[in-house]
């Protein structure tokens, strides 16, 4: 008997994952507007606890650029 077709694992989503991504997106937008770098790092680490140093450093640089642009500091 043939198995039932399922999309590749990368394409599968569940409601909890989508909810967590949306919550993180909203939290990050708020942090860029009003928060600090420490707030940003805590939010990223709560979403992805096993993040590497290089990846975190790159995200922090992107955060700094977004803050400069959003707050008109550049």
Residue, then its C-alpha position, 0 to 999 in steps of 0.5 A: x500500500x502506498x503511503x500518503x503524500x506529505x510535503x517536505x519537512x521544510x514546507x510543513x508548518x504547525x500553528x504553534x510555530x507560526x504563532x511563535x514567529x509572529x510573536x517574535x516579529x511583533x516583539x522585535x518591531x517593538x524593540x527596534x522602536x523602543x528597546x535596547x540591544x540587550x532586549x533584542x539579544x534576550x528576544x533572539x535567545x528566547x526564540x533560538x537558544x542554541x544560536x551561534x556567536x557568529x549568527x548572533x553577531x550578524x543579527x546584532x549588526x542588523x539590529x543596530x542598522x535598523x535602529x539607526x534607520x528607524x530612529x533617524x540616527x544615521 
